[in-house]
Each structure stands twice: as C-alpha cells, then as structure tokens.
C-alpha cells in the first residue's frame, strides 16, 4: 500500500552537515519539492514539513514528536543504530539503510589502511614533516612489510567485508572471516563463528572490523581480545567506534601489546583533543571518512529514488529496516 502523497505534493528533507544531496536530487529533475538543513537546530525547526527524511548523524529520536507528516526515513549511512526502531514503527514510519552505497569506498579505505601500516606511511609522513631522511634499517623486524602470505582476519563478512577479502586476495594475503553463518565467501579460506574469535586472533597479522554495531558486537574488542593478538599485529576499525573498548585499546598500544592501529571511527566524534590516540606514533586516524567519496551523493540519491518508486508501487524497500 502506498503511504506517500502524490509526487507533486511530496516534500523531501535532506539533513547532513556537508553532503550536497539536494543539489544531486534536483539535478535529476525530480518533481517533488525539497529542503536541505545542515544543523540539528535547523532540522528541529523544519522536520514537520517532511514526508520523507534523508538523514543519519543529525537524527534524534525526539524528532518523531514533531514529524507528523513523516512516512519514510532513508538513512544516509549503512549503520542505523541511532534510530529507535520500535518508536519509528509505532509512528507508522518506514526506515531503510544505505547498506551497499559505500561498500566499495569503505573496503578500499580499509585496504589503504592495511597498506599504510604495512609500508609505514604514517612514519614516512611524520619524517617528511620534520624534514628527516630516515637511514637504512639493520633490524629486519623494524622494516616495512610485504603483504603476500600475511593473514587478514575480517570480523563481519557482509558487503564491505566480502569486498575487502577480494581485495586482500589480490595481494596474496590469506583471509580468515568471522561471521555467524558458515556459507562460503569468495577469497575467504576459513570462516569461523564469533564464539571462536579468541582462537583465531593469535593467527592474524591484521584484524579488520567491518561488522555492524549491535548489542552483540558492542565492546567486542576488549582487553581479552587485544591480549590474544600477536605483538606484531595491527587493528583496523572501519565499522563503529563502540565495537572497540577504546580505553583498553589505548592501554594495549601504550604497553606494546599490539604493533599499532588504524581507526576511522571512535566512541566520541570528533575525537576529543584530550585523547591519547592523537599523540600515538603507531596510530593512523581518519575522521570517519571511509565511506566519503566524490560519488557518495549520487549513490544515496540512486537508492532514495529506487525506494521511493518501491513505496509508490507498494513493494518492500531495498535495505528495509522498519
């Protein structure tokens, strides 16, 4: 059953601090009207106008009290943990994620972080900033690594994790995956359930998190898991900050329990200046930008238009959550 007004009377709200979603939408000649806001205050002031809301980080569940016209939320991000599904369902609103819109970008970002750690590009950049020419290294353990034969452990073999596995195989890495179902994934030599995580962590040279944030994955990487990793191994997080116990990770890095980390997401964003992570030489940080590319607006509007068409036909949504 169609839950939206006719397209000529449809109002779509775009809410994001930076993305140019309204420009992309209007450039396609869509008949619906739209507005775009950049801050939570602006969204609170105009949410009552929207039949459809395209939003992620600016969403607050209290907005539902003002959103009497709202019938559909298209998340801008793959993660939807910020949306209270029961409240949204009770309001008669539909919700879809943006899963798949950034799978290529995030997998490529994770691979770039693996390469950066292996080739010590963070140290090279630091040396460049100091105009320091590093000499040749006698201790082989301190030199850059080659990826061939190294073991990559991927926690979460959805679209991003599966694409990362394929990329890793082109570098001749061996891939172990952690997921609940044991169905084969191309490029993954071994798949184990989450209950066996501690068993496979000691084998990994690189541990990459690509899993969603759920009650089961929150705090999944704590001190016990970090202790199980090899001292020469690296942790890469392109998933959600709260999957990692941040204080345990900081302690593990300070104690040399692991060799380093590459992090795209954190418990608090922006990361507070007081965080020791800013000053750790063997940590690479990116500002939750793994999925942010020049094509992202186009990918989101593609998904939005497909889901609007499905709603008008009365079909299930793509990536339907509620």
DRENKE-567755 format. One record per residue (C-alpha): residue number from 0; residue in three letters; x negated, y, z negated. Coordinates in steps of 0.001 Angstrom, whole numbers, plus 500000, padded with zeros to 6 digits. Layout:
% DRENKE-567755
+-----+-----+--------+--------+--------+
!   i !  aa !      X !      Y !      Z !
+-----+-----+--------+--------+--------+
! NUM ! ALA !      X !      Y !      Z !
...
+-----+-----+--------+--------+--------+
% end
This chain:
% DRENKE-567755
+-----+-----+--------+--------+--------+
!   i !  aa !      X !      Y !      Z !
+-----+-----+--------+--------+--------+
!   0 ! UNK ! 500000 ! 500000 ! 500000 !
!   1 ! UNK ! 498692 ! 503442 ! 500947 !
!   2 ! UNK ! 498076 ! 505555 ! 497825 !
!   3 ! UNK ! 496845 ! 508711 ! 499582 !
!   4 ! UNK ! 498719 ! 511657 ! 501106 !
!   5 ! UNK ! 498595 ! 512202 ! 504857 !
!   6 ! UNK ! 495077 ! 513164 ! 506009 !
!   7 ! UNK ! 496236 ! 516688 ! 506893 !
!   8 ! UNK ! 497179 ! 517185 ! 503221 !
!   9 ! UNK ! 494246 ! 515234 ! 501737 !
!  10 ! UNK ! 491691 ! 517110 ! 499626 !
!  11 ! UNK ! 488277 ! 515559 ! 499008 !
!  12 ! UNK ! 485954 ! 516848 ! 496315 !
!  13 ! UNK ! 482199 ! 516340 ! 496629 !
!  14 ! UNK ! 480274 ! 516657 ! 493375 !
!  15 ! UNK ! 476498 ! 516425 ! 493387 !
!  16 ! UNK ! 473693 ! 518686 ! 492230 !
!  17 ! UNK ! 471803 ! 518580 ! 495528 !
!  18 ! UNK ! 473224 ! 516384 ! 498297 !
!  19 ! UNK ! 474828 ! 518143 ! 501287 !
!  20 ! UNK ! 477784 ! 515787 ! 501532 !
!  21 ! UNK ! 480435 ! 518310 ! 502508 !
!  22 ! UNK ! 478321 ! 519526 ! 505429 !
!  23 ! UNK ! 477957 ! 515964 ! 506699 !
!  24 ! UNK ! 481669 ! 515294 ! 506261 !
!  25 ! UNK ! 482776 ! 518492 ! 508021 !
!  26 ! UNK ! 480294 ! 517980 ! 510855 !
!  27 ! UNK ! 482214 ! 514861 ! 511848 !
!  28 ! UNK ! 485403 ! 516826 ! 512481 !
!  29 ! UNK ! 487448 ! 515174 ! 509733 !
!  30 ! UNK ! 490982 ! 516643 ! 509452 !
!  31 ! UNK ! 491029 ! 516634 ! 505629 !
!  32 ! UNK ! 490158 ! 519670 ! 503540 !
!  33 ! UNK ! 487291 ! 519512 ! 501074 !
!  34 ! UNK ! 485350 ! 521404 ! 498452 !
!  35 ! UNK ! 481876 ! 520915 ! 497004 !
!  36 ! UNK ! 480588 ! 521598 ! 493490 !
!  37 ! UNK ! 477072 ! 521446 ! 492066 !
!  38 ! UNK ! 477582 ! 521519 ! 488307 !
!  39 ! UNK ! 479735 ! 519828 ! 485694 !
!  40 ! UNK ! 481386 ! 523152 ! 484838 !
!  41 ! UNK ! 482394 ! 523645 ! 488473 !
!  42 ! UNK ! 483723 ! 520096 ! 488661 !
!  43 ! UNK ! 485767 ! 520536 ! 485489 !
!  44 ! UNK ! 487280 ! 523693 ! 486960 !
!  45 ! UNK ! 488313 ! 522096 ! 490263 !
!  46 ! UNK ! 488805 ! 518379 ! 489684 !
!  47 ! UNK ! 492588 ! 518888 ! 489534 !
!  48 ! UNK ! 492525 ! 519756 ! 493263 !
!  49 ! UNK ! 491083 ! 516434 ! 494429 !
!  50 ! UNK ! 492924 ! 513435 ! 495821 !
!  51 ! UNK ! 489539 ! 511829 ! 496447 !
!  52 ! UNK ! 486346 ! 512500 ! 494499 !
!  53 ! UNK ! 482854 ! 511632 ! 495725 !
!  54 ! UNK ! 480646 ! 511711 ! 492639 !
!  55 ! UNK ! 478103 ! 509879 ! 490491 !
!  56 ! UNK ! 475870 ! 511691 ! 487978 !
!  57 ! UNK ! 478305 ! 514555 ! 487340 !
!  58 ! UNK ! 481130 ! 512200 ! 486423 !
!  59 ! UNK ! 482552 ! 512306 ! 482895 !
!  60 ! UNK ! 485469 ! 510071 ! 481939 !
!  61 ! UNK ! 487223 ! 513005 ! 480227 !
!  62 ! UNK ! 487786 ! 514466 ! 483704 !
!  63 ! UNK ! 490626 ! 511983 ! 484166 !
!  64 ! UNK ! 492791 ! 514099 ! 481856 !
!  65 ! UNK ! 492692 ! 516975 ! 484359 !
!  66 ! UNK ! 492703 ! 514905 ! 487551 !
!  67 ! UNK ! 496447 ! 514451 ! 488099 !
!  68 ! UNK ! 496129 ! 514166 ! 491896 !
!  69 ! UNK ! 493120 ! 511857 ! 491874 !
!  70 ! UNK ! 493670 ! 508496 ! 493580 !
!  71 ! UNK ! 490221 ! 507354 ! 494709 !
!  72 ! UNK ! 486644 ! 507771 ! 493472 !
!  73 ! UNK ! 483816 ! 506968 ! 495862 !
!  74 ! UNK ! 480647 ! 506650 ! 493815 !
!  75 ! UNK ! 477577 ! 508201 ! 495418 !
!  76 ! UNK ! 475360 ! 505639 ! 493690 !
!  77 ! UNK ! 475262 ! 501863 ! 493651 !
!  78 ! UNK ! 475461 ! 501864 ! 489860 !
!  79 ! UNK ! 478869 ! 502507 ! 488303 !
!  80 ! UNK ! 478149 ! 502057 ! 484586 !
!  81 ! UNK ! 479123 ! 505716 ! 483940 !
!  82 ! UNK ! 482745 ! 505036 ! 484961 !
!  83 ! UNK ! 485192 ! 503682 ! 482340 !
!  84 ! UNK ! 486917 ! 501087 ! 484490 !
!  85 ! UNK ! 489817 ! 500477 ! 482130 !
!  86 ! UNK ! 490681 ! 504185 ! 481926 !
!  87 ! UNK ! 490382 ! 504588 ! 485687 !
!  88 ! UNK ! 492607 ! 501571 ! 486336 !
!  89 ! UNK ! 495182 ! 502795 ! 483803 !
!  90 ! UNK ! 495336 ! 506112 ! 485660 !
!  91 ! UNK ! 496079 ! 504283 ! 488915 !
!  92 ! UNK ! 492790 ! 505388 ! 490476 !
!  93 ! UNK ! 490668 ! 503190 ! 492742 !
!  94 ! UNK ! 486875 ! 503080 ! 492461 !
!  95 ! UNK ! 484207 ! 501870 ! 494888 !
!  96 ! UNK ! 480437 ! 501826 ! 494534 !
!  97 ! UNK ! 477853 ! 502870 ! 497107 !
!  98 ! UNK ! 476156 ! 499495 ! 496973 !
!  99 ! UNK ! 474139 ! 498966 ! 500126 !
! 100 ! UNK ! 473884 ! 502651 ! 501047 !
! 101 ! UNK ! 470376 ! 502853 ! 499651 !
! 102 ! UNK ! 469229 ! 499227 ! 499703 !
! 103 ! UNK ! 466591 ! 499845 ! 502366 !
! 104 ! UNK ! 465330 ! 503008 ! 500675 !
! 105 ! UNK ! 465049 ! 501516 ! 497187 !
! 106 ! UNK ! 463389 ! 498312 ! 498399 !
! 107 ! UNK ! 460877 ! 500347 ! 500396 !
! 108 ! UNK ! 460257 ! 502569 ! 497370 !
! 109 ! UNK ! 459617 ! 499528 ! 495181 !
! 110 ! UNK ! 457176 ! 498176 ! 497768 !
! 111 ! UNK ! 455437 ! 501556 ! 497903 !
! 112 ! UNK ! 455036 ! 501497 ! 494123 !
! 113 ! UNK ! 453599 ! 497972 ! 494244 !
! 114 ! UNK ! 451088 ! 499087 ! 496870 !
! 115 ! UNK ! 450259 ! 502246 ! 494930 !
! 116 ! UNK ! 449484 ! 500275 ! 491787 !
! 117 ! UNK ! 447506 ! 497630 ! 493656 !
! 118 ! UNK ! 445455 ! 500226 ! 495552 !
! 119 ! UNK ! 445201 ! 502562 ! 492512 !
! 120 ! UNK ! 446559 ! 505529 ! 494448 !
! 121 ! UNK ! 447561 ! 507255 ! 491211 !
! 122 ! UNK ! 443927 ! 507305 ! 490114 !
! 123 ! UNK ! 442834 ! 508485 ! 493549 !
! 124 ! UNK ! 445274 ! 511405 ! 493333 !
! 125 ! UNK ! 444054 ! 512275 ! 489842 !
! 126 ! UNK ! 440448 ! 512234 ! 491081 !
! 127 ! UNK ! 441397 ! 514423 ! 494026 !
! 128 ! UNK ! 442967 ! 516969 ! 491687 !
! 129 ! UNK ! 439678 ! 517042 ! 489735 !
! 130 ! UNK ! 437551 ! 517128 ! 492923 !
! 131 ! UNK ! 435899 ! 513938 ! 491641 !
! 132 ! UNK ! 434306 ! 511437 ! 494038 !
! 133 ! UNK ! 434504 ! 508012 ! 492438 !
! 134 ! UNK ! 431459 ! 505831 ! 492974 !
! 135 ! UNK ! 431471 ! 502170 ! 493925 !
! 136 ! UNK ! 432590 ! 499785 ! 491181 !
! 137 ! UNK ! 430413 ! 496910 ! 489963 !
! 138 ! UNK ! 433077 ! 495315 ! 487747 !
! 139 ! UNK ! 435308 ! 493418 ! 490169 !
! 140 ! UNK ! 438198 ! 493462 ! 487694 !
! 141 ! UNK ! 438367 ! 497250 ! 487985 !
! 142 ! UNK ! 438581 ! 497357 ! 491781 !
! 143 ! UNK ! 441680 ! 497662 ! 493957 !
! 144 ! UNK ! 443706 ! 494525 ! 494606 !
! 145 ! UNK ! 444868 ! 492736 ! 497741 !
! 146 ! UNK ! 448498 ! 491601 ! 497651 !
! 147 ! UNK ! 448076 ! 488306 ! 499501 !
! 148 ! UNK ! 448674 ! 485424 ! 497111 !
! 149 ! UNK ! 449835 ! 487670 ! 494260 !
! 150 ! UNK ! 453046 ! 486678 ! 492514 !
! 151 ! UNK ! 456003 ! 489045 ! 492551 !
! 152 ! UNK ! 458823 ! 488421 ! 490080 !
! 153 ! UNK ! 462089 ! 490150 ! 491035 !
! 154 ! UNK ! 464818 ! 490470 ! 488414 !
! 155 ! UNK ! 468021 ! 490776 ! 490398 !
! 156 ! UNK ! 468381 ! 489328 ! 493895 !
! 157 ! UNK ! 471187 ! 491453 ! 495236 !
! 158 ! UNK ! 470783 ! 493507 ! 498392 !
! 159 ! UNK ! 467820 ! 495524 ! 497120 !
! 160 ! UNK ! 466014 ! 492592 ! 495533 !
! 161 ! UNK ! 466545 ! 490407 ! 498591 !
! 162 ! UNK ! 465220 ! 493086 ! 500932 !
! 163 ! UNK ! 462214 ! 493631 ! 498650 !
! 164 ! UNK ! 461491 ! 489892 ! 498763 !
! 165 ! UNK ! 461407 ! 490028 ! 502565 !
! 166 ! UNK ! 459037 ! 492993 ! 502497 !
! 167 ! UNK ! 456770 ! 491270 ! 499978 !
! 168 ! UNK ! 456529 ! 488175 ! 502142 !
! 169 ! UNK ! 455065 ! 490281 ! 504977 !
! 170 ! UNK ! 452167 ! 490994 ! 502598 !
! 171 ! UNK ! 451829 ! 487241 ! 501897 !
! 172 ! UNK ! 452990 ! 487605 ! 498317 !
! 173 ! UNK ! 454624 ! 484696 ! 496510 !
! 174 ! UNK ! 458082 ! 485615 ! 495276 !
! 175 ! UNK ! 459984 ! 484324 ! 492254 !
! 176 ! UNK ! 463528 ! 485548 ! 491710 !
! 177 ! UNK ! 465715 ! 485724 ! 488619 !
! 178 ! UNK ! 469466 ! 485501 ! 489161 !
! 179 ! UNK ! 472439 ! 483605 ! 487802 !
! 180 ! UNK ! 473310 ! 481698 ! 490981 !
! 181 ! UNK ! 470683 ! 479396 ! 492448 !
! 182 ! UNK ! 471731 ! 479983 ! 496065 !
! 183 ! UNK ! 468653 ! 480329 ! 498294 !
! 184 ! UNK ! 467357 ! 483773 ! 499289 !
! 185 ! UNK ! 465075 ! 484221 ! 502286 !
! 186 ! UNK ! 461474 ! 484781 ! 501246 !
! 187 ! UNK ! 462002 ! 483656 ! 497648 !
! 188 ! UNK ! 460105 ! 480483 ! 496822 !
! 189 ! UNK ! 461623 ! 479869 ! 493392 !
! 190 ! UNK ! 464841 ! 481063 ! 491744 !
! 191 ! UNK ! 465408 ! 480725 ! 488009 !
! 192 ! UNK ! 468322 ! 481754 ! 485758 !
! 193 ! UNK ! 467907 ! 484631 ! 483266 !
! 194 ! UNK ! 467522 ! 482093 ! 480437 !
! 195 ! UNK ! 464145 ! 481107 ! 481931 !
! 196 ! UNK ! 462766 ! 484646 ! 482197 !
! 197 ! UNK ! 460205 ! 484181 ! 479427 !
! 198 ! UNK ! 458996 ! 481049 ! 481160 !
! 199 ! UNK ! 458155 ! 482757 ! 484462 !
! 200 ! UNK ! 456967 ! 486167 ! 483206 !
! 201 ! UNK ! 453425 ! 484885 ! 482454 !
! 202 ! UNK ! 453050 ! 483869 ! 486119 !
! 203 ! UNK ! 453765 ! 487300 ! 487584 !
! 204 ! UNK ! 451307 ! 489923 ! 488776 !
! 205 ! UNK ! 454134 ! 492374 ! 489465 !
! 206 ! UNK ! 457542 ! 492390 ! 487756 !
! 207 ! UNK ! 460179 ! 494456 ! 489567 !
! 208 ! UNK ! 463606 ! 495313 ! 488165 !
! 209 ! UNK ! 466361 ! 495638 ! 490779 !
! 210 ! UNK ! 469296 ! 494399 ! 488687 !
! 211 ! UNK ! 472374 ! 496443 ! 487720 !
! 212 ! UNK ! 472839 ! 497817 ! 484225 !
! 213 ! UNK ! 475312 ! 495579 ! 482385 !
! 214 ! UNK ! 475755 ! 494567 ! 478740 !
! 215 ! UNK ! 473608 ! 491519 ! 479580 !
! 216 ! UNK ! 470757 ! 493488 ! 481190 !
! 217 ! UNK ! 470618 ! 496453 ! 478810 !
! 218 ! UNK ! 467330 ! 496158 ! 476915 !
! 219 ! UNK ! 466420 ! 493064 ! 478941 !
! 220 ! UNK ! 462747 ! 494058 ! 478945 !
! 221 ! UNK ! 461767 ! 494465 ! 475312 !
! 222 ! UNK ! 458607 ! 493765 ! 473366 !
! 223 ! UNK ! 459051 ! 489987 ! 473595 !
! 224 ! UNK ! 459184 ! 490095 ! 477403 !
! 225 ! UNK ! 456264 ! 492538 ! 477620 !
! 226 ! UNK ! 454186 ! 490270 ! 475394 !
! 227 ! UNK ! 454901 ! 487403 ! 477774 !
! 228 ! UNK ! 453448 ! 489301 ! 480747 !
! 229 ! UNK ! 449796 ! 488989 ! 481740 !
! 230 ! UNK ! 447467 ! 491805 ! 480610 !
! 231 ! UNK ! 446671 ! 492370 ! 484306 !
! 232 ! UNK ! 450323 ! 492642 ! 485375 !
! 233 ! UNK ! 452487 ! 495649 ! 486222 !
! 234 ! UNK ! 456124 ! 496522 ! 485538 !
! 235 ! UNK ! 458133 ! 498388 ! 488204 !
! 236 ! UNK ! 461632 ! 499695 ! 487449 !
! 237 ! UNK ! 463833 ! 500929 ! 490300 !
! 238 ! UNK ! 467057 ! 499852 ! 488575 !
! 239 ! UNK ! 468259 ! 501704 ! 485461 !
! 240 ! UNK ! 466254 ! 503137 ! 482578 !
! 241 ! UNK ! 468150 ! 501359 ! 479825 !
! 242 ! UNK ! 467195 ! 497937 ! 481174 !
! 243 ! UNK ! 463799 ! 498597 ! 479570 !
! 244 ! UNK ! 463178 ! 499257 ! 475883 !
! 245 ! UNK ! 461243 ! 502469 ! 476514 !
! 246 ! UNK ! 459544 ! 502628 ! 473126 !
! 247 ! UNK ! 458414 ! 499008 ! 473485 !
! 248 ! UNK ! 457009 ! 499781 ! 476937 !
! 249 ! UNK ! 455107 ! 502813 ! 475657 !
! 250 ! UNK ! 453645 ! 500707 ! 472854 !
! 251 ! UNK ! 452685 ! 497927 ! 475291 !
! 252 ! UNK ! 450910 ! 500416 ! 477556 !
! 253 ! UNK ! 449091 ! 502057 ! 474649 !
! 254 ! UNK ! 447896 ! 498655 ! 473429 !
! 255 ! UNK ! 446826 ! 497437 ! 476880 !
! 256 ! UNK ! 449390 ! 494653 ! 476733 !
! 257 ! UNK ! 450040 ! 495184 ! 480470 !
! 258 ! UNK ! 447929 ! 496963 ! 483074 !
! 259 ! UNK ! 450429 ! 499677 ! 483982 !
! 260 ! UNK ! 453906 ! 500597 ! 485137 !
! 261 ! UNK ! 455745 ! 502400 ! 487920 !
! 262 ! UNK ! 459058 ! 503890 ! 486837 !
! 263 ! UNK ! 461821 ! 505570 ! 488814 !
! 264 ! UNK ! 464396 ! 505706 ! 486005 !
! 265 ! UNK ! 464402 ! 506499 ! 482304 !
! 266 ! UNK ! 466628 ! 506496 ! 479223 !
! 267 ! UNK ! 466949 ! 510268 ! 479391 !
! 268 ! UNK ! 466748 ! 512171 ! 482668 !
! 269 ! UNK ! 464997 ! 514495 ! 483238 !
! 270 ! UNK ! 462330 ! 512763 ! 481155 !
! 271 ! UNK ! 461582 ! 514958 ! 478101 !
! 272 ! UNK ! 458196 ! 516674 ! 478125 !
! 273 ! UNK ! 457521 ! 515062 ! 474751 !
! 274 ! UNK ! 457481 ! 511559 ! 476271 !
! 275 ! UNK ! 454017 ! 509929 ! 476186 !
! 276 ! UNK ! 454753 ! 508479 ! 479630 !
! 277 ! UNK ! 453849 ! 511836 ! 481207 !
! 278 ! UNK ! 450291 ! 511534 ! 479975 !
! 279 ! UNK ! 449548 ! 507847 ! 480566 !
! 280 ! UNK ! 446921 ! 507373 ! 483283 !
! 281 ! UNK ! 448196 ! 503967 ! 484406 !
! 282 ! UNK ! 451820 ! 505014 ! 484840 !
! 283 ! UNK ! 453336 ! 506231 ! 488101 !
! 284 ! UNK ! 456634 ! 508088 ! 487733 !
! 285 ! UNK ! 459146 ! 509191 ! 490343 !
! 286 ! UNK ! 462219 ! 511295 ! 489404 !
! 287 ! UNK ! 464963 ! 508716 ! 490061 !
! 288 ! UNK ! 464395 ! 509352 ! 493751 !
! 289 ! UNK ! 464038 ! 505797 ! 495076 !
! 290 ! UNK ! 467305 ! 505976 ! 496998 !
! 291 ! UNK ! 466985 ! 509592 ! 498088 !
! 292 ! UNK ! 466137 ! 509863 ! 501787 !
! 293 ! UNK ! 466935 ! 512130 ! 504707 !
! 294 ! UNK ! 469656 ! 509674 ! 505775 !
! 295 ! UNK ! 471465 ! 509368 ! 502441 !
! 296 ! UNK ! 474303 ! 511819 ! 503104 !
! 297 ! UNK ! 475040 ! 510068 ! 506390 !
! 298 ! UNK ! 475097 ! 506679 ! 504667 !
! 299 ! UNK ! 477526 ! 507891 ! 501991 !
! 300 ! UNK ! 479909 ! 509559 ! 504442 !
! 301 ! UNK ! 479893 ! 506389 ! 506578 !
! 302 ! UNK ! 481020 ! 504461 ! 503502 !
! 303 ! UNK ! 483560 ! 507099 ! 502468 !
! 304 ! UNK ! 485196 ! 507153 ! 505899 !
! 305 ! UNK ! 485376 ! 503378 ! 506017 !
! 306 ! UNK ! 487028 ! 503225 ! 502590 !
! 307 ! UNK ! 489488 ! 505986 ! 503455 !
! 308 ! UNK ! 490504 ! 504015 ! 506537 !
! 309 ! UNK ! 490925 ! 500908 ! 504411 !
! 310 ! UNK ! 493106 ! 502778 ! 501906 !
! 311 ! UNK ! 495355 ! 504071 ! 504682 !
! 312 ! UNK ! 495695 ! 500523 ! 506039 !
! 313 ! UNK ! 496311 ! 499119 ! 502571 !
! 314 ! UNK ! 493189 ! 496917 ! 502759 !
! 315 ! UNK ! 490693 ! 496154 ! 499945 !
! 316 ! UNK ! 487886 ! 498670 ! 499584 !
! 317 ! UNK ! 484307 ! 497996 ! 500535 !
! 318 ! UNK ! 482349 ! 497598 ! 497263 !
! 319 ! UNK ! 485587 ! 497788 ! 495293 !
! 320 ! UNK ! 485115 ! 498075 ! 491529 !
! 321 ! UNK ! 488665 ! 499006 ! 490467 !
+-----+-----+--------+--------+--------+
% end
